[in-house]
Amino acid sequence: MKKRLLYIIIALSGILGIASCEKYLNLAPPSAFDENYVFSNVPNATSAVLGAYDRLAGLQAYGSRLSLIYPYDSDEMVGVLNGTSPDNSSRDFSRYNLQPSNAQLTLPFEQLYAGVERANICIKNIPSMELYKNGTTQQQTSLKRLYGESLTLRAQFYLELVRNWGDIPAPFKPAIDLDNVFLEKTDRDSIYDKILDDLAVASELLPWRTTVPSDERITKGAAKALRARIALYRAGYSLRRDSRIMERRPDSLKYYKIVRDECADLMDHRDQHTLNPNIQAVFKEGIDSYKIDPYGEVMFEVAMARETDSNIGYYDGPRFYVPGNTALLGNGQIRIVPTYFYAFDSLDTRRDVTTAPYYNSPEYYKNVQTLVNMTSGKFRSDWITPRLSSSIQATGINWPLIRFSDVLLMFAEAENVINNGPTAKAITAFEEIRKRAFGGNVSLIGVTPTTKDGFFKALVNERFFEFGGEGIRKYDLIRWNLINQKILETRANLTKMRLRQAPYNNLPQYIYYKPSLSTVVIAGSLYKPTPIVAPVGFTRVNWIISLTDVFITNVAQLFQPNKNELLPLPQSAIDSNPKLKQDYGY
């Protein structure tokens, strides 16, 4: 079993003065005595840092909201489908019908800032500890790691805040040390630059993965990969407050070089992180089985506790039963956009890892669903081992933040920009992902483009296929300034599919599957018209014919370019800080 991070939630009201439900930046300051006590020895300091880790977990962070609601809709998957009216909650979130009072805004925003505050307290105090400079070698090594972890955690909290809200108040010291807790917005570029510098420091302090016990704590590879990711955001497009349009800064090349250098260093340490040879094993035998990936492909993941922290695999994925419960469980709320399913090559192994076209029976037989009810598949309930045994929604499945496949594709993207076209190393990195996807069969991967524009388009598609359902696609499209284009293309292609127009004109209107089997067995092909004669012993399911105008309209229904690339600030933040106001047309 996976070694779980033991979240020691300190009696925070008495020690660190933070509670998870505290209002944004309205934090009771800790006393000097309490800080001195907490940071007097390595075990206490470790507990404080684990308290900062804790703000990544839970339903208001990567256990649900930040992983399963915030990233949708996009051209790969959609969130909760519309009812008869706006709900000012998750449905409106998915349709980009956001108001500052939306129920899904406030608590994630506050939890991210609570994480920043906890990290700030650790960053302030750990380097000032007597043991940091004068302790034993083991104590100094442990404290340097804790300091590096704290810098990395703060960077992750700020990345999530900035990529969702843009310019935000950005305290880099504890609330007790601020002259005024009512902070104005800080330009996102300066936030990115600060955390990029922090991560450069952190990567020097943190150990490599194989030199420490195997668990979900941050190591050198995670910090370097996160630094590359943040540099990509810094180099990319972003919706700007002053112009209210999507813009890329003129110094973007500097940040692409950071991406390239960090990824190149990681690629030179394949003894620490490399691809798992089997993409399904990353999820089925790894994350969904509560195990650490033996290849180090999952470089940074958020640790969750079963029946406590995570709705991953319950809110999304195919529905299921548990022993002694006659109700169909799970929400199946992250639905596959049909054009995404058909964008995959039929021989790409990622298709059937990323998508799940069935619900589970009580015996875990596969009951194939209509095309528009196909769910995300990477965290599917029937892969969770040991199986879920109660109706409690908290599965405890970890959330992967960065995989090594992202390192390879970030490197390829940066090389393409820096060199005005793909280098041999960029093509090799790109094709390494393709080869795994096709089971190592080089003849199936196609011809890699060698022009800058062609290679970029290939990368856009490859990231589409590689990271489906991992909360990455929407943010990729935003940093490329492609989200509006891809939404419009998706609706147009869905309409072609519904009307049986090329290239979708030969797809089956209905499919037939074999019931009472633990695997999906389809009669005929998913890429050819429905058999004229119904096969004996098979059950018919609506397929292309299930696609409706209503479904098509629902996809990112109210998205407005140069507005919905960012979220409105929660109304509670506006109400509590007189220096804040809404921007971007909210």
N, C-alpha and C positions, 0 to 999 in steps of 0.2 A: 504493500500500500504506500501511497504517496506520503512523504513527511509533510505534515501540514504546518504552516506558520501558526504558532500559538499566539493569538491576539490577546495580549494582556491589557485589557482596557483598565487603565489605572483609575483610581478614584479621582476622576479628573476635576471634580469641583474643588477638591482639596489640594491637588498636586499641580495639575496643569491648567485648571480653570477653563476647560473646554467641554462642551456637551454637544452631541451630534445634532440636537435640535436648536442650538443657539442660532439667533438671527445673524445674518451676514454682517461680519465684522463687529458685532455687538457682543464681544467676548469679555468675560470677567478676567481681569489680569491676575496672573499667578503671583504669589508672594515670593520675595527673594529667598526666604527660608525654604519654601517648597522646591524651588528650582535647585537650590544648593543640595537639597536632599536627593532629589531625583537624579541629578547628574554628579553624584558623589562616587559612584562605582559602575563597573561595566554592566552587571545585571540590571540595575535600575535604568541606566541609559538605554539598554537594549529594549526594555519594556516601553520606554517613551517612543522609540523609533517604531516599534511594532504598533503602537497606538496611532502613528501616522499612516502606516500601511492599512490599518483598519478602515480608513476613510475611502479607500479604493473599493471596498467590498460593500455588500448589502444592496437592498432593492433600489435605493436612491442613487447608486453609483453603477458599477459594472456588473452587479448581480441582476440588473433589470433595465433601469431607465437609460443609462448611457450606452448599453450594449444592444438593447432590444427595441427601444423606442426612438431615441435621438437619431440613429443613422438612416431612418426611412421616412419617405419613399425615395427610391432611386430607380435606375433602369434594370436592376437585378431583382429586387424584392420590394414588397409593399407591406406596410403595417396594417393595423386594425382597419378592416373595410367599413365604409360608411354605414351608419344606420339611417334613420329617417330625418335626423336633424343634427346640427353641430353638438358636440359634447363638451367643448372647452377642456378637453383632456387628450388622451392618446390618439383618438380618431382625428381630431383637428391637427394634432402634431404631424401625423403622417400626411395629411392633405395640404400642409403648409397654410392652414387657416389659424394662425397663432395670434392670440391676444396676450398681453402682459399678465393677465389673471389666469392663464392656463394652469391647470392643476399639476402638470408635469414639469413646471419650470422651477418653482421655489426650492423644493427640498434638494434636488441635485445641485443647484447653484450653491446653496448653503453648505452642503456636505463637501463640495470641492474647496470652498474657502476654509472650512474647518480643517481640511487636510493641509492646506497651505499654512494655516496657523500652527498646527502641530509640528509640521516640518520646520517652520521658522524657529520655533522654540528649540528644537534639537540642533539646528544649524548654528544658532547663537551659542548654545551652551557646551556642546560636545568638544569643540576645539579649545575651549577655555578650561576644560577639566585639567586638574593637576596630573592625572594619569595619562592624558593625551601626550604630554611631553616627557614625563618622568616616570611613567609606569613601567612594568616589565615589558619585554618585547611582545608577549602575547596580548597584554592589555592594550598597548599602543596599536597593534595590528587590528584588534577587535574594534577599537574606537575609531580608527581611520575608516574601517569598513562602514561603521554606523554613520559616520559623517557623510561618506559617499552615498550611502543609501538615502539619507535625508535630502541631499541635493537632488538626487534623481527623482525621488518622490515628489518634491516640490515642482520639478520640471514637468512631470506628468500631469499634476493637478493644473498647472498653468496652461499646458498645451490644450487640455480639454476645455478650460475656460475660454481661451482665446479663439480656438477654432469654432466654438459655438457662439460666442458673444462679441468677438472682436476686441476693441479697446475696452479695458476694464480697470477698475482700481487694482493696484498691484503692490500690496505691502511685501517687503522683503525682510522685515524684522517683526518680532512679536508685537501684539497689540499694546502691551504694556509700555513698549519703547517708542510708540508713535506719538508725535506731538498732537495729532488730531486723527481720530479714527475715521472721520468723514473725508475720505480720499476722493479726488477727482479721477477721471479716467486717465490711464497711462497708454500711450501709443503702443500698439502691439509689437512693432518692430523692436522697440527698446526692451520689451518683455522677452521676446524671442532671443535677442542678443544676450541678455543677462543669463537666461537659463542655458543657452549654448555654452557660454563661458563656464557656468557652474558644472555642466556635464563634462567638460574637458578636465576639470579638477577631479570630479567624481571618478572618472575612468582610471585615473592614476592611483586612486585610493582603494578601489574595489578589487577583489580577487577574481581570477578566472574561475569558471564554473567547476572544473574538475579538481580544484584545490581545496574545496570546502564541501561540507555535507550537502547532499542533493535535496533541495527543497525549493520553495518559491521565492526565496529572498533574492534581491537584486545582486547581480554580479557584473563584472567588467563588460561582458558582451552586451548585456541589457542596456547599460548606460551608453555605450558607443552606438548601438542600433537606434536608441531613442534620440541621440544627438543627430544622427543622420536624418531621421524622420522629421525632427523639428526644423532642421536646415532646409528640407524640402518645402515645408510650409512657408518658411521665411522667404524662400526663393520664388514661391508661386504667387498666383493671383489671390487677391483678398478684397472684400468689399470695404471701401474706405469711407470714413466719416465725413471728410471734407468734400469730396467729389460725389459721393453716393453712387459710385460705379466700381466695377471690378477692375483692379489695377495690379500690375506687377512692378516692383521697385527696380530702378536701373542697376542696382548693385547685385542682382540675383546671381550672377556668375560666381561671386565670392562664396555663396552658400552652396551652390552645386559642387564646388570644390571640397567643401567640408563633407558633403554627402559622399562623394567619391572616396575621399581619404579614409573616412571612418569605415566605410563598407569594404574597401580594399584591405584594410588591416584585419577586419573580421574574416575575410575570405582567406587570409594568410594563416588563420588559426583554426583550420578545419579539425584539429584535435579537440577543440572546445565546442564549436557549433558547426553543423553541416545539415544537409537535407536528410530527413528520414527517407529511405528508398521507396516507401509506400505511403502515399498521401492519406489513404484511409486509416492507416495505423496511427497517424498523428492524432486523430480524433477517437476512433473506436477503441484502440488498444492503449491510448494515452490519456487525453483529457477526459473522455467519457468513462474511463476506468479508474479515474483518480490516481493516475500514475504520471511520473515525470518522464518526458520523452528521452530515451536513452541517447539520442544523437544530439541533443541540445537544440533541436530545431525551434522548439518553443522557448524563446529567449527571455521573455518577460510575460508572466501570467499573474492574474489576480487570484490569490488564494481565497477559497470560500469554504464554509462549513456546511455539511449536509444537514438539512432540516432547519437551517438558520439563515444563510446568506444569499442564496442564488436561485432565481427562477429560470435559469438557462436550461433548456430541455423540457420545461413545463409550459412556459408562455409561448415558446416557439416549437417547431418540430412536430412530428406526427402524434396524434392523440393516442391514449393507451388506457389500460385497466391495471389495477393492482389487486392482489388476492384479497378476498373478503369484501370487495367493494363493487357493486353492480353498476356504478356510474362511469361513464366515459370521462376520463380525466385529461388534463392538458388543454391548452387554449388553441394551439395550431395557428397562432396569429401572424407569424411572419410567412407570407405567401410568396411563392415564386412567380415572377412575371413570366407568362408563357414564352415570350420572345427570348427571354434569358435562357430558359431550358433549351430552346431550339437554336440558340447561338453556339452551344457546345458542339464540337465534333462528336459524332455518335460513339467514337472509340476513345474519347478523352475520359479517363477514369475519374476525373474530378466531377463530372456531371452527376454521377450516382452517389457521390459523397456529399455534394452540396445540396442536392435536391432529394426530397422524399415524397413519392406520389401516393402514399398510402396512410391509413390509420391502422392501429394494431387492434386485433380482437383480444378477448380475455386470454386466449391461448397464445397470443402473440403471432397469430396468422396475419398475413398482410391483406387488408381490404383496400384495394386501389380506389382512389378518389377521383373526382372530376379534375380536369386540368387546372381549373382556377382555384381548386382547393389544395394543390400541391404545396407542401411546406418546405421550409429550410431543413437541411438534413445533417449538418455537422455535429449537432448536439442532440440527436434524436434519442428519445426515451428508451427505445429498444437496444441501443448501444450502451446504455448506462449499466455499469457492472461494479458492485452487485446491483441487481435490479431494484427499482423503487418499490417500496413495500407499504407505503401509506399514502393517503391523499394530501399530505402536506406538500405545498407547492415548492418548497425550498429544496432543490436537488443537490446543492453543494458543488455543482460543476464549476470549475475554474473558467475564467475568461482570458483567452490568449490576447495579449496586447501586441506583441511583435514575434514573428517567426523568421527563421533564417531565409526562407524564400523571399521575404520582403527585402532583406539585405541584398540578395542577388539582383532583384529587379530595381531597387533604388540605385544600386551601382550602375546598372545598365542605363537607366534614365539619365543619371548625372553625366556619364561618359558621352552619351549621345549629344547632350547640350554643350558640354565643354569643348568637344572636338568637332562640332558641327556635323555630326554623323557618328554612327556606331563604330567603335574600335573592335578589334578582334576579341579583346577581353569582354567587351560588352555583349557581343554576340554569343560568346561561350557561356556567360552567366545567364543570358536569356534562354538559350537552348537547354541549359541544365534543367530549368523548370519544365520546359516542353517535354524533354525526354522522360522525366519522371511521370508526367501526366499521361504519357502514352506507353507506360510500362517498359520504358527503355528501348522501344522500337523506333530507331532513328528515322526509318523510312516514312513514318507517319507524321512527323512534326512539321512538315512543310518547309518552304524556303524562307529564310529570315531576310527581311528587307535590309538593304545596305545604305539607303538614303536617310537623311535626318528625319524627314517628315514620315516616310514609310515606317521607319523603325519606331518612331514615337507612337504611331497609330497601332502598331503591333503590341507595344507595351501597354497602351490603354486597354486593349483587348485582353492581354495576358493577365493583367491585374484583375480584370473583370472575372476571369475564370478561376484564378488562383485564390482569391480572397472573398468569394461569395459568402454572405452570411456572417462575416467577421467584423462588421461595423466600419469598413474601410472605404467602400465604393463612393458613397456620397461625398466624403471629404476629399477623396482623390479628384472627383469631377469638379468640385469647387476650386481646388488649387490650380487645376488646369483651365478653369473658366469654361468648362464644357457642360455644366449640369443642365442648363436650360436647353441646349442643343440635344442632349441625350434624352431628356424627358420628351421633347417634341418628336424625336425620331422613334422613341418607344411607342408613343400613342399612335403614330402613323403606321408603324409596322404591325401593331396589334390590330389595327383596323384592316390592314391587308390580310392578316391571318384570319380574322372573322369572316371576311368577304371571299376567302379562298383564292386570293390573288398571289402571284409569284412574289417571292420564292416559297410561299407557304401553300401553294395550290394542290399539292399532292399529300398533304398530311391527313391522317384519319379523323373523321368526324366523331367516331366512336372507337373505343378499343375493347378488347376482350381479355380478361385475366382469369387465371386458374385460382379458384377460392381454396381456402383451408390449407394453404402452404405458408411456410415460414420465410419464403423468398417470393419476390414478384416474378411471375411467369406470364408473359404477354403472348397471345396468339397473333402471329403476323408481325408487323413492323410498326414502330412509332413514326416511321418516315414514309410510309406508303398508305394509300387509301384503305379504308376499312374493308375487311373480307366480305364478299358478297353473301357468302353462306356462313351463318353463325356457327362457330366450332362447338362441338358437343362438350359439355362439362365446363364451359367457361361462362363468366358473368360479364355482361355488357356494361360499360361505363361511358358517360358523355365525355368527350375529349375536346376537340376543337369547337364542337357545337356548344360547349358550355361557356365559351367566351362571349360576353355581351357588351353592348355599348356602355352600360352602367359600369362594368368593371374597368373598361378602357378609360372612361371619364374619371374614375377614382384615382388613377395613377398620378400622384403629385398634383392633384386636381387644381389647387389654387396657387401653385408656385408662380412667383413674380421675380424675374431677374432683377438684379441690383436692389433686392430687398431680402428675399428669403434665403440667401446664402448665409445669413446670420439670424440669430434668434432675438426677440425682444428681451430686455431685462425683466426679470420678475417684478411685478408691481410692488412686492414687499421690499425689494432693494431700493426702488425709487422712493417709496414712502419713508424708509429709514435713513436715507442719505440725501440731504438737500442739494448736494453738489452733482447728483446724477440726473440725467434725463434720457429719454428714449432717442434713438437715432435710426437711420436707415428706413425711414418712412413708417415706423411703428407709432 
